[in-house]
Amino acid sequence: MLRNYFGSFILGLLFSLGFAPNDLWPLSIISITCLFFFLKDKDKRNLFYLGFFFGLGTWLVGISWLYVSIHYYGNIDFLTSSLIILVFISILSLYNGITLWLYYYLRDDSIISSLFAFPIAWFVVELLRTILFTGFPWLVSGTMLANTLIDGWTPIIGAHGNTLLLLLISSSLYLLLTQIKELKPALLSGLLISILCISGFGFKRIEWTTLEGSFLASIYQTNLELSEKWSTKGIAITQRLMEEAVDNGIKGEVIVFPETALILSKKDNKDWINYIDTKAKLKGLTILTGIIEREGENKIRNRILGLGNAENHYDKVKLVPFGEFIPLEAISGKFLDILDLNLTNTVPGDEYSTIKAGNIRVSPSICYEIAFPSIINKTASQSNLMVTISNDTWFGRSYGPMQHLEIAQNRALEQQKSLIRSTNSGISAFIKNNGDIIEQQGHFEDKVLRKEMGLYKGQTFYAKFGNLPIIVFIILILLRIVFNKRNLLN
């Protein structure tokens, strides 16, 4: 059995290569197909462990960037950093174990169970992972299908729906191989694979949104290491860069700076911000920049500030636990007070809202928020442009920033609207409404991105209905599976 666990671990490693920057999504499909051969006739205990070890492989590679953040930027020694990562990926791997545990209760010998039991178990548990304990929506399996030959389903069923698609192709492939091996007709499984792939390719031609105009946009990447960013020198460099951006700006241009580009709040830097705002208005510019807005001694807001033509601001609502706020503060806060630790806590915004600038209606998101399609759905429908800002300097040149960019591509494709992504040190990018990257700025690459971008109106099927159609479909299939199992028992 240990050999099977090790094999499952290796398959998990291979599965993770489907995500950015490797983008070997066919290998991920093959790895799941191979996993099926380990699952046959296993009891629920062994299925749980097979899932757990598969998860260990997946998360070990998939979130290796977290080590960079903890060790190099958190200044935690190698052993402690490794232990923290091991504990974290072990917790995440429990979800994979639960997936196969749930599969045990859904499977039977029917064709419908063979095709759908495993994909449904995976989809349900993965969706729960993005919700429970504030949610961890990283490495949602369907995100690897963005910018592939079969990503036409994305504006219809979203990245979560693509998870079901990915797993359904794998289960169909496994059924096809076993039917051929047993010299049985394999028409249904072969036909299903063909339909899913051909339709995914064909749906790429559907234009869900309509071009209603264009504008000039520019992205300024400050390229400051964290120690420099949070210093007087860093403040001066960023302010000088913003002044240059305004001086070089052309009427109607939208200029985007990254998350917390301005570390002095508007209250603390009122004269300079008013100067930039007035000058931008006179030139007809729109500036969107990250800023820290302070409230009281230990409270801040993570904000996108609109200057020039922009009429309002947006405060980040979905905060990162322990990074931006302390969970169960009423309890843990008293403990921290005893230790005399005056930790700064980020206050969440009041609502998800758009930022308006003339005929441009921006759907804004900050850092982690772009990973939640349900959050983007709240404002993208009323917008004709999407803007996300982030500070990925914490993750160095690891997989993290590349995966974050891939997530942003999925959101652009789900909504079929242009997206501007601005980061402190990479990877900043202009993304088309079909999810393709027009131009990007690498890690600490010293250049300004400037492009003509499209404004798109309308809604995709996914923008209108979110995950609801897929959930209804899954419930119907589950009812059918349960009905079949009852008949078998009787």
RONUDO-11873 format. One record per residue (C-alpha): residue number from 1; x negated, y negated, z negated. Coordinates in Angstrom, 1 decimal. Layout:
N
ATOM, NUM, X, Y, Z $
...
//
This chain:
490
ATOM, 1, 0.0, 0.0, 0.0 $
ATOM, 2, -2.9, -2.3, -0.7 $
ATOM, 3, -3.8, -2.0, 3.0 $
ATOM, 4, -0.3, -3.3, 3.9 $
ATOM, 5, -0.7, -6.2, 1.5 $
ATOM, 6, -4.0, -7.1, 3.1 $
ATOM, 7, -2.6, -6.8, 6.5 $
ATOM, 8, 0.3, -9.1, 5.5 $
ATOM, 9, -2.2, -11.6, 4.2 $
ATOM, 10, -4.1, -11.6, 7.5 $
ATOM, 11, -0.8, -12.0, 9.4 $
ATOM, 12, 0.0, -15.0, 7.2 $
ATOM, 13, -3.4, -16.6, 8.2 $
ATOM, 14, -2.6, -16.0, 11.9 $
ATOM, 15, 0.9, -17.5, 11.5 $
ATOM, 16, -0.5, -20.8, 10.1 $
ATOM, 17, -2.4, -21.3, 13.3 $
ATOM, 18, 0.8, -22.2, 15.1 $
ATOM, 19, 0.8, -25.6, 13.3 $
ATOM, 20, -1.3, -28.6, 14.3 $
ATOM, 21, -4.2, -28.9, 15.1 $
ATOM, 22, -4.4, -25.3, 16.4 $
ATOM, 23, -0.9, -25.2, 18.0 $
ATOM, 24, -1.1, -21.5, 18.7 $
ATOM, 25, 2.6, -21.0, 18.3 $
ATOM, 26, 2.8, -17.8, 20.5 $
ATOM, 27, 0.3, -16.3, 18.0 $
ATOM, 28, 2.7, -17.2, 15.2 $
ATOM, 29, 5.5, -15.3, 17.0 $
ATOM, 30, 3.3, -12.3, 17.4 $
ATOM, 31, 2.2, -12.4, 13.7 $
ATOM, 32, 5.9, -12.2, 12.6 $
ATOM, 33, 6.6, -9.5, 15.1 $
ATOM, 34, 3.7, -7.5, 13.7 $
ATOM, 35, 4.9, -8.1, 10.1 $
ATOM, 36, 8.1, -6.3, 11.0 $
ATOM, 37, 6.1, -3.0, 11.3 $
ATOM, 38, 5.1, -3.4, 7.7 $
ATOM, 39, 8.7, -3.9, 6.5 $
ATOM, 40, 10.2, -0.6, 7.7 $
ATOM, 41, 11.5, 1.6, 4.9 $
ATOM, 42, 10.0, -0.6, 2.1 $
ATOM, 43, 11.8, -1.1, -1.1 $
ATOM, 44, 12.6, -4.5, -2.4 $
ATOM, 45, 9.6, -4.6, -4.8 $
ATOM, 46, 7.1, -3.9, -2.0 $
ATOM, 47, 8.9, -6.3, 0.3 $
ATOM, 48, 8.5, -9.1, -2.2 $
ATOM, 49, 4.8, -8.4, -2.5 $
ATOM, 50, 4.4, -8.2, 1.3 $
ATOM, 51, 6.1, -11.6, 1.6 $
ATOM, 52, 4.0, -13.0, -1.2 $
ATOM, 53, 0.7, -12.0, 0.4 $
ATOM, 54, 1.9, -13.3, 3.8 $
ATOM, 55, 2.6, -16.6, 2.1 $
ATOM, 56, -0.8, -16.7, 0.5 $
ATOM, 57, -2.4, -16.4, 3.9 $
ATOM, 58, -0.1, -19.0, 5.4 $
ATOM, 59, -0.5, -21.6, 2.7 $
ATOM, 60, -4.3, -21.0, 2.2 $
ATOM, 61, -4.9, -22.3, 5.7 $
ATOM, 62, -1.9, -24.5, 6.1 $
ATOM, 63, -2.4, -26.8, 3.1 $
ATOM, 64, -6.2, -26.5, 2.8 $
ATOM, 65, -6.2, -30.3, 3.2 $
ATOM, 66, -4.9, -30.6, -0.4 $
ATOM, 67, -8.3, -29.5, -1.6 $
ATOM, 68, -9.9, -32.5, 0.1 $
ATOM, 69, -7.5, -34.8, -1.8 $
ATOM, 70, -8.0, -33.2, -5.2 $
ATOM, 71, -11.8, -32.5, -5.1 $
ATOM, 72, -13.2, -35.4, -3.1 $
ATOM, 73, -10.7, -38.2, -3.8 $
ATOM, 74, -9.5, -37.0, -7.2 $
ATOM, 75, -13.0, -36.4, -8.4 $
ATOM, 76, -12.2, -33.0, -9.8 $
ATOM, 77, -14.9, -30.3, -9.9 $
ATOM, 78, -15.0, -27.4, -7.4 $
ATOM, 79, -13.7, -24.7, -9.8 $
ATOM, 80, -10.8, -26.8, -11.2 $
ATOM, 81, -9.8, -28.0, -7.7 $
ATOM, 82, -9.8, -24.4, -6.4 $
ATOM, 83, -7.8, -23.2, -9.4 $
ATOM, 84, -5.2, -25.9, -8.9 $
ATOM, 85, -4.9, -25.0, -5.2 $
ATOM, 86, -4.6, -21.3, -6.0 $
ATOM, 87, -1.8, -21.9, -8.5 $
ATOM, 88, 0.0, -24.2, -6.1 $
ATOM, 89, -0.2, -21.8, -3.1 $
ATOM, 90, 0.9, -18.9, -5.4 $
ATOM, 91, 4.0, -20.9, -6.3 $
ATOM, 92, 4.8, -21.6, -2.7 $
ATOM, 93, 4.1, -18.0, -1.8 $
ATOM, 94, 7.0, -17.0, -4.1 $
ATOM, 95, 9.3, -18.5, -1.5 $
ATOM, 96, 7.9, -16.0, 1.0 $
ATOM, 97, 8.3, -13.2, -1.4 $
ATOM, 98, 11.9, -14.2, -2.1 $
ATOM, 99, 12.5, -14.3, 1.7 $
ATOM, 100, 11.7, -10.6, 2.1 $
ATOM, 101, 13.5, -9.7, -1.1 $
ATOM, 102, 16.6, -11.4, 0.4 $
ATOM, 103, 16.0, -9.5, 3.7 $
ATOM, 104, 16.2, -6.2, 1.8 $
ATOM, 105, 19.9, -7.0, 0.9 $
ATOM, 106, 20.8, -8.1, 4.4 $
ATOM, 107, 19.2, -5.4, 6.5 $
ATOM, 108, 20.9, -2.3, 7.9 $
ATOM, 109, 20.7, -0.2, 11.0 $
ATOM, 110, 23.0, -2.3, 13.1 $
ATOM, 111, 21.8, -4.4, 16.1 $
ATOM, 112, 23.1, -7.6, 14.6 $
ATOM, 113, 21.2, -7.0, 11.4 $
ATOM, 114, 18.0, -6.0, 13.3 $
ATOM, 115, 18.2, -9.3, 15.1 $
ATOM, 116, 19.4, -11.7, 12.5 $
ATOM, 117, 18.8, -10.5, 9.0 $
ATOM, 118, 15.1, -11.5, 8.8 $
ATOM, 119, 15.6, -14.9, 10.6 $
ATOM, 120, 18.5, -15.8, 8.4 $
ATOM, 121, 16.6, -14.9, 5.2 $
ATOM, 122, 13.7, -17.0, 6.3 $
ATOM, 123, 15.8, -20.0, 7.4 $
ATOM, 124, 17.8, -20.0, 4.1 $
ATOM, 125, 14.8, -19.8, 1.8 $
ATOM, 126, 12.8, -22.3, 3.9 $
ATOM, 127, 15.7, -24.8, 3.8 $
ATOM, 128, 15.9, -24.3, 0.0 $
ATOM, 129, 12.2, -25.1, -0.3 $
ATOM, 130, 12.8, -28.5, 1.3 $
ATOM, 131, 15.5, -29.2, -1.3 $
ATOM, 132, 14.6, -27.6, -4.7 $
ATOM, 133, 12.5, -29.5, -7.2 $
ATOM, 134, 12.6, -32.7, -5.0 $
ATOM, 135, 11.7, -30.6, -2.0 $
ATOM, 136, 8.4, -29.6, -0.2 $
ATOM, 137, 9.2, -29.8, 3.6 $
ATOM, 138, 5.6, -29.2, 4.7 $
ATOM, 139, 5.0, -26.4, 7.3 $
ATOM, 140, 8.6, -26.0, 8.2 $
ATOM, 141, 8.2, -23.2, 10.8 $
ATOM, 142, 10.2, -24.9, 13.5 $
ATOM, 143, 7.9, -27.9, 13.6 $
ATOM, 144, 5.3, -26.0, 15.6 $
ATOM, 145, 7.6, -25.8, 18.6 $
ATOM, 146, 7.5, -29.6, 19.2 $
ATOM, 147, 5.7, -30.4, 22.5 $
ATOM, 148, 6.0, -26.8, 23.7 $
ATOM, 149, 7.7, -25.4, 26.8 $
ATOM, 150, 10.8, -24.4, 24.7 $
ATOM, 151, 11.2, -27.6, 22.6 $
ATOM, 152, 14.4, -28.5, 24.5 $
ATOM, 153, 16.4, -27.1, 21.5 $
ATOM, 154, 15.0, -29.7, 19.1 $
ATOM, 155, 17.4, -32.6, 19.8 $
ATOM, 156, 20.2, -30.0, 19.4 $
ATOM, 157, 19.3, -28.0, 16.3 $
ATOM, 158, 16.3, -29.9, 14.9 $
ATOM, 159, 13.1, -28.5, 13.4 $
ATOM, 160, 15.0, -26.3, 10.9 $
ATOM, 161, 17.1, -24.8, 13.8 $
ATOM, 162, 13.8, -24.2, 15.6 $
ATOM, 163, 12.8, -22.1, 12.7 $
ATOM, 164, 15.7, -19.8, 13.3 $
ATOM, 165, 14.8, -19.8, 17.1 $
ATOM, 166, 11.2, -18.9, 16.4 $
ATOM, 167, 12.2, -16.0, 14.1 $
ATOM, 168, 14.9, -14.8, 16.4 $
ATOM, 169, 12.4, -14.5, 19.2 $
ATOM, 170, 10.1, -12.5, 16.9 $
ATOM, 171, 12.9, -10.2, 15.8 $
ATOM, 172, 14.0, -9.7, 19.4 $
ATOM, 173, 10.4, -8.9, 20.4 $
ATOM, 174, 10.1, -6.3, 17.6 $
ATOM, 175, 13.4, -4.7, 18.6 $
ATOM, 176, 12.3, -4.7, 22.3 $
ATOM, 177, 9.0, -2.9, 21.4 $
ATOM, 178, 10.7, -0.3, 19.2 $
ATOM, 179, 13.4, 0.4, 21.8 $
ATOM, 180, 10.7, 0.9, 24.5 $
ATOM, 181, 8.7, 3.1, 22.1 $
ATOM, 182, 11.8, 5.2, 21.4 $
ATOM, 183, 12.7, 5.3, 25.1 $
ATOM, 184, 16.0, 3.5, 24.4 $
ATOM, 185, 17.6, 0.8, 26.6 $
ATOM, 186, 16.1, -2.6, 25.7 $
ATOM, 187, 18.3, -4.8, 27.8 $
ATOM, 188, 19.9, -6.8, 24.9 $
ATOM, 189, 16.6, -7.8, 23.2 $
ATOM, 190, 14.9, -8.6, 26.4 $
ATOM, 191, 17.8, -10.6, 27.6 $
ATOM, 192, 18.0, -12.5, 24.4 $
ATOM, 193, 14.3, -13.5, 24.5 $
ATOM, 194, 14.8, -14.7, 28.1 $
ATOM, 195, 17.9, -16.7, 27.3 $
ATOM, 196, 16.3, -18.4, 24.3 $
ATOM, 197, 13.1, -19.3, 26.2 $
ATOM, 198, 14.7, -20.3, 29.5 $
ATOM, 199, 17.4, -22.4, 27.8 $
ATOM, 200, 14.7, -24.1, 25.6 $
ATOM, 201, 12.9, -25.1, 28.7 $
ATOM, 202, 16.0, -26.1, 30.6 $
ATOM, 203, 17.3, -28.3, 27.7 $
ATOM, 204, 14.2, -30.4, 28.0 $
ATOM, 205, 15.8, -32.1, 31.0 $
ATOM, 206, 18.8, -33.4, 29.0 $
ATOM, 207, 18.6, -37.2, 28.1 $
ATOM, 208, 20.6, -37.7, 24.9 $
ATOM, 209, 19.6, -41.4, 24.6 $
ATOM, 210, 19.5, -44.3, 27.0 $
ATOM, 211, 16.8, -46.8, 27.6 $
ATOM, 212, 18.1, -50.3, 26.7 $
ATOM, 213, 14.9, -52.4, 26.9 $
ATOM, 214, 11.2, -52.5, 26.1 $
ATOM, 215, 8.8, -54.5, 24.1 $
ATOM, 216, 5.0, -54.8, 23.4 $
ATOM, 217, 3.8, -53.1, 20.3 $
ATOM, 218, 0.4, -52.9, 18.6 $
ATOM, 219, -0.9, -50.8, 15.7 $
ATOM, 220, -3.7, -52.0, 13.4 $
ATOM, 221, -5.6, -49.3, 11.5 $
ATOM, 222, -7.5, -50.9, 8.6 $
ATOM, 223, -10.1, -48.0, 8.4 $
ATOM, 224, -11.0, -48.5, 4.8 $
ATOM, 225, -12.2, -45.8, 2.4 $
ATOM, 226, -10.1, -45.7, -0.7 $
ATOM, 227, -12.8, -47.3, -2.9 $
ATOM, 228, -13.1, -50.2, -0.5 $
ATOM, 229, -9.3, -50.5, 0.1 $
ATOM, 230, -8.6, -51.2, -3.6 $
ATOM, 231, -11.2, -53.9, -3.9 $
ATOM, 232, -11.5, -57.7, -3.4 $
ATOM, 233, -13.6, -56.9, -0.2 $
ATOM, 234, -10.8, -54.7, 1.1 $
ATOM, 235, -8.2, -57.3, 0.5 $
ATOM, 236, -10.3, -59.9, 2.4 $
ATOM, 237, -10.9, -57.5, 5.4 $
ATOM, 238, -7.2, -56.6, 5.7 $
ATOM, 239, -6.0, -60.2, 5.5 $
ATOM, 240, -8.6, -61.2, 8.1 $
ATOM, 241, -7.4, -58.4, 10.4 $
ATOM, 242, -3.8, -59.5, 10.0 $
ATOM, 243, -4.7, -63.1, 10.8 $
ATOM, 244, -6.5, -61.9, 14.0 $
ATOM, 245, -3.4, -59.9, 14.9 $
ATOM, 246, -1.2, -63.0, 14.7 $
ATOM, 247, -3.7, -65.1, 16.6 $
ATOM, 248, -3.9, -62.6, 19.4 $
ATOM, 249, -0.2, -61.8, 19.4 $
ATOM, 250, 2.1, -62.4, 22.3 $
ATOM, 251, 5.7, -63.6, 22.0 $
ATOM, 252, 8.1, -60.7, 21.3 $
ATOM, 253, 5.3, -58.4, 20.2 $
ATOM, 254, 5.8, -56.0, 17.2 $
ATOM, 255, 2.7, -55.6, 15.1 $
ATOM, 256, 2.6, -52.7, 12.6 $
ATOM, 257, 0.2, -52.3, 9.7 $
ATOM, 258, -0.1, -49.1, 7.5 $
ATOM, 259, 1.2, -48.2, 4.1 $
ATOM, 260, 0.0, -50.4, 1.2 $
ATOM, 261, -2.1, -52.4, 3.7 $
ATOM, 262, -1.5, -55.4, 1.4 $
ATOM, 263, -2.3, -54.4, -2.2 $
ATOM, 264, -1.5, -57.8, -3.6 $
ATOM, 265, 2.3, -58.2, -4.0 $
ATOM, 266, 4.2, -61.1, -2.4 $
ATOM, 267, 4.5, -62.7, -5.8 $
ATOM, 268, 0.8, -62.5, -6.4 $
ATOM, 269, -0.2, -63.7, -2.8 $
ATOM, 270, 2.7, -66.0, -2.0 $
ATOM, 271, 0.9, -68.8, -0.3 $
ATOM, 272, -1.0, -66.5, 2.2 $
ATOM, 273, 2.0, -64.4, 3.0 $
ATOM, 274, 4.1, -67.5, 3.6 $
ATOM, 275, 1.4, -68.8, 5.9 $
ATOM, 276, 1.4, -65.5, 8.0 $
ATOM, 277, 5.2, -65.4, 8.0 $
ATOM, 278, 5.5, -69.0, 9.3 $
ATOM, 279, 2.8, -68.6, 11.9 $
ATOM, 280, 4.4, -65.3, 13.1 $
ATOM, 281, 7.8, -67.0, 13.4 $
ATOM, 282, 6.3, -69.9, 15.5 $
ATOM, 283, 4.7, -67.4, 17.9 $
ATOM, 284, 7.9, -65.2, 18.1 $
ATOM, 285, 6.1, -62.1, 16.5 $
ATOM, 286, 7.4, -59.4, 14.3 $
ATOM, 287, 5.1, -58.0, 11.7 $
ATOM, 288, 5.8, -54.8, 9.7 $
ATOM, 289, 3.3, -54.1, 7.0 $
ATOM, 290, 3.0, -51.9, 4.0 $
ATOM, 291, 2.8, -53.8, 0.7 $
ATOM, 292, 2.8, -53.1, -3.0 $
ATOM, 293, 5.5, -55.2, -4.7 $
ATOM, 294, 5.1, -55.3, -8.5 $
ATOM, 295, 8.0, -55.3, -10.9 $
ATOM, 296, 6.9, -55.8, -14.5 $
ATOM, 297, 3.7, -54.6, -16.0 $
ATOM, 298, 3.7, -50.9, -14.9 $
ATOM, 299, 6.4, -50.7, -12.2 $
ATOM, 300, 5.9, -51.1, -8.4 $
ATOM, 301, 7.8, -50.6, -5.2 $
ATOM, 302, 6.2, -49.1, -2.1 $
ATOM, 303, 7.5, -51.5, 0.6 $
ATOM, 304, 7.6, -52.2, 4.3 $
ATOM, 305, 7.6, -56.0, 4.4 $
ATOM, 306, 9.0, -57.7, 7.5 $
ATOM, 307, 7.5, -61.0, 8.5 $
ATOM, 308, 8.1, -63.3, 11.5 $
ATOM, 309, 11.2, -62.3, 13.4 $
ATOM, 310, 11.9, -59.4, 10.9 $
ATOM, 311, 14.8, -60.3, 8.7 $
ATOM, 312, 14.4, -57.9, 5.7 $
ATOM, 313, 12.3, -55.2, 4.1 $
ATOM, 314, 12.6, -51.6, 3.2 $
ATOM, 315, 11.6, -49.9, -0.1 $
ATOM, 316, 10.6, -46.3, -0.2 $
ATOM, 317, 13.4, -44.2, -1.6 $
ATOM, 318, 12.0, -40.6, -1.5 $
ATOM, 319, 9.0, -40.6, -3.9 $
ATOM, 320, 6.3, -38.1, -4.3 $
ATOM, 321, 6.5, -36.4, -7.8 $
ATOM, 322, 3.4, -37.0, -10.0 $
ATOM, 323, 1.9, -39.1, -7.1 $
ATOM, 324, 4.4, -41.9, -7.3 $
ATOM, 325, 6.7, -41.1, -10.2 $
ATOM, 326, 6.6, -38.9, -13.3 $
ATOM, 327, 9.4, -36.2, -13.3 $
ATOM, 328, 11.5, -36.1, -16.5 $
ATOM, 329, 10.0, -39.5, -17.5 $
ATOM, 330, 12.4, -39.7, -20.5 $
ATOM, 331, 10.6, -36.7, -22.0 $
ATOM, 332, 7.1, -36.8, -20.5 $
ATOM, 333, 6.9, -40.6, -20.9 $
ATOM, 334, 7.0, -40.2, -24.7 $
ATOM, 335, 4.2, -37.7, -24.6 $
ATOM, 336, 2.1, -40.0, -22.4 $
ATOM, 337, 2.8, -42.9, -24.8 $
ATOM, 338, 1.4, -40.8, -27.6 $
ATOM, 339, -1.8, -40.2, -25.5 $
ATOM, 340, -1.8, -44.0, -24.8 $
ATOM, 341, -1.7, -43.4, -21.0 $
ATOM, 342, 0.0, -46.4, -19.4 $
ATOM, 343, 0.7, -44.8, -16.0 $
ATOM, 344, 2.0, -47.0, -13.2 $
ATOM, 345, 5.4, -45.7, -11.9 $
ATOM, 346, 6.9, -46.4, -8.5 $
ATOM, 347, 10.5, -47.5, -8.5 $
ATOM, 348, 12.6, -46.0, -5.7 $
ATOM, 349, 14.4, -48.2, -3.3 $
ATOM, 350, 18.2, -48.7, -3.6 $
ATOM, 351, 19.2, -47.3, -0.2 $
ATOM, 352, 18.0, -46.1, 3.2 $
ATOM, 353, 18.3, -49.1, 5.4 $
ATOM, 354, 17.2, -50.5, 8.8 $
ATOM, 355, 14.9, -53.5, 9.4 $
ATOM, 356, 16.2, -56.0, 12.1 $
ATOM, 357, 14.1, -58.1, 14.3 $
ATOM, 358, 16.1, -59.8, 17.1 $
ATOM, 359, 17.4, -57.0, 19.4 $
ATOM, 360, 15.2, -54.4, 17.7 $
ATOM, 361, 16.7, -52.3, 15.0 $
ATOM, 362, 14.0, -50.3, 13.1 $
ATOM, 363, 14.6, -47.0, 11.3 $
ATOM, 364, 11.7, -47.2, 8.7 $
ATOM, 365, 10.1, -44.5, 6.7 $
ATOM, 366, 7.0, -44.4, 4.4 $
ATOM, 367, 4.6, -41.5, 4.2 $
ATOM, 368, 6.3, -38.4, 2.9 $
ATOM, 369, 9.8, -39.5, 3.9 $
ATOM, 370, 9.2, -38.7, 7.6 $
ATOM, 371, 9.0, -35.0, 6.6 $
ATOM, 372, 12.7, -35.0, 5.7 $
ATOM, 373, 14.9, -35.0, 8.8 $
ATOM, 374, 18.0, -35.6, 6.7 $
ATOM, 375, 16.5, -38.9, 5.5 $
ATOM, 376, 15.7, -40.0, 9.0 $
ATOM, 377, 19.2, -39.2, 10.2 $
ATOM, 378, 20.6, -41.8, 7.7 $
ATOM, 379, 19.2, -44.7, 9.7 $
ATOM, 380, 18.0, -43.5, 13.1 $
ATOM, 381, 21.5, -43.5, 14.5 $
ATOM, 382, 21.9, -47.2, 13.9 $
ATOM, 383, 18.4, -48.0, 15.3 $
ATOM, 384, 16.7, -48.2, 18.7 $
ATOM, 385, 13.1, -47.7, 17.3 $
ATOM, 386, 11.5, -45.6, 14.6 $
ATOM, 387, 8.5, -46.8, 12.5 $
ATOM, 388, 6.7, -44.7, 9.9 $
ATOM, 389, 3.7, -45.9, 8.0 $
ATOM, 390, 1.3, -43.8, 5.8 $
ATOM, 391, -1.9, -43.6, 4.0 $
ATOM, 392, -3.5, -40.3, 4.9 $
ATOM, 393, -7.0, -41.4, 3.8 $
ATOM, 394, -6.6, -39.0, 0.8 $
ATOM, 395, -6.8, -36.0, 3.2 $
ATOM, 396, -10.0, -37.0, 5.0 $
ATOM, 397, -10.6, -35.3, 8.4 $
ATOM, 398, -8.7, -32.2, 7.3 $
ATOM, 399, -5.6, -30.6, 8.8 $
ATOM, 400, -3.3, -32.9, 6.7 $
ATOM, 401, -3.2, -36.0, 9.0 $
ATOM, 402, -2.8, -33.8, 12.1 $
ATOM, 403, 0.2, -31.9, 10.6 $
ATOM, 404, 1.7, -35.2, 9.4 $
ATOM, 405, 1.5, -36.5, 13.0 $
ATOM, 406, 3.2, -33.3, 14.3 $
ATOM, 407, 6.0, -33.9, 11.8 $
ATOM, 408, 6.5, -37.4, 13.2 $
ATOM, 409, 6.6, -36.0, 16.7 $
ATOM, 410, 9.5, -33.7, 15.6 $
ATOM, 411, 11.5, -36.6, 14.2 $
ATOM, 412, 11.0, -38.6, 17.5 $
ATOM, 413, 12.2, -35.6, 19.5 $
ATOM, 414, 15.1, -34.9, 17.2 $
ATOM, 415, 16.4, -38.4, 17.7 $
ATOM, 416, 15.0, -38.9, 21.2 $
ATOM, 417, 13.8, -42.4, 20.2 $
ATOM, 418, 10.3, -44.0, 20.4 $
ATOM, 419, 8.3, -43.8, 17.2 $
ATOM, 420, 5.4, -46.0, 16.0 $
ATOM, 421, 3.1, -44.4, 13.4 $
ATOM, 422, 0.6, -46.6, 11.6 $
ATOM, 423, -1.9, -45.2, 9.1 $
ATOM, 424, -4.8, -46.6, 7.1 $
ATOM, 425, -7.5, -44.4, 8.5 $
ATOM, 426, -5.8, -42.1, 11.1 $
ATOM, 427, -4.0, -40.7, 12.9 $
ATOM, 428, -2.0, -43.7, 14.1 $
ATOM, 429, 0.0, -43.2, 17.3 $
ATOM, 430, 2.6, -44.3, 19.8 $
ATOM, 431, 5.1, -41.4, 20.3 $
ATOM, 432, 7.6, -41.3, 23.2 $
ATOM, 433, 11.2, -40.4, 22.7 $
ATOM, 434, 10.5, -36.8, 24.0 $
ATOM, 435, 7.9, -36.3, 21.2 $
ATOM, 436, 4.8, -36.8, 23.5 $
ATOM, 437, 2.0, -38.9, 22.2 $
ATOM, 438, 1.3, -41.9, 24.5 $
ATOM, 439, -1.9, -42.9, 22.7 $
ATOM, 440, -3.4, -42.3, 19.3 $
ATOM, 441, -6.2, -43.6, 17.1 $
ATOM, 442, -8.4, -41.0, 15.4 $
ATOM, 443, -9.9, -40.8, 12.0 $
ATOM, 444, -11.6, -44.2, 11.2 $
ATOM, 445, -11.6, -45.0, 14.9 $
ATOM, 446, -12.2, -48.7, 15.4 $
ATOM, 447, -9.7, -49.8, 18.1 $
ATOM, 448, -6.3, -51.5, 18.3 $
ATOM, 449, -3.5, -49.6, 19.9 $
ATOM, 450, -1.3, -51.8, 22.2 $
ATOM, 451, 1.4, -50.4, 24.4 $
ATOM, 452, 4.7, -51.2, 26.0 $
ATOM, 453, 7.4, -49.2, 24.2 $
ATOM, 454, 11.0, -48.3, 25.0 $
ATOM, 455, 14.1, -49.1, 23.0 $
ATOM, 456, 16.7, -46.3, 23.1 $
ATOM, 457, 20.3, -46.3, 22.1 $
ATOM, 458, 22.6, -43.4, 21.5 $
ATOM, 459, 22.6, -40.2, 19.5 $
ATOM, 460, 21.4, -36.6, 20.0 $
ATOM, 461, 23.5, -33.7, 19.0 $
ATOM, 462, 21.2, -33.2, 16.0 $
ATOM, 463, 21.5, -36.9, 15.0 $
ATOM, 464, 25.3, -36.5, 14.9 $
ATOM, 465, 25.6, -33.2, 13.1 $
ATOM, 466, 22.2, -32.4, 11.5 $
ATOM, 467, 21.9, -28.8, 10.2 $
ATOM, 468, 25.6, -28.3, 9.8 $
ATOM, 469, 26.2, -26.3, 13.1 $
ATOM, 470, 23.3, -24.0, 12.3 $
ATOM, 471, 24.5, -23.4, 8.8 $
ATOM, 472, 28.0, -22.6, 10.0 $
ATOM, 473, 26.5, -20.2, 12.6 $
ATOM, 474, 24.5, -18.5, 9.9 $
ATOM, 475, 27.5, -18.1, 7.6 $
ATOM, 476, 29.4, -16.5, 10.4 $
ATOM, 477, 26.6, -14.0, 11.1 $
ATOM, 478, 26.2, -13.3, 7.4 $
ATOM, 479, 29.9, -12.5, 7.2 $
ATOM, 480, 29.5, -10.1, 10.1 $
ATOM, 481, 26.5, -8.4, 8.4 $
ATOM, 482, 28.4, -8.1, 5.1 $
ATOM, 483, 31.4, -6.6, 6.9 $
ATOM, 484, 29.1, -4.1, 8.6 $
ATOM, 485, 27.5, -3.1, 5.3 $
ATOM, 486, 30.9, -2.6, 3.7 $
ATOM, 487, 31.9, -0.3, 6.5 $
ATOM, 488, 28.7, 1.7, 6.2 $
ATOM, 489, 29.3, 2.1, 2.4 $
ATOM, 490, 32.9, 3.2, 3.0 $
//
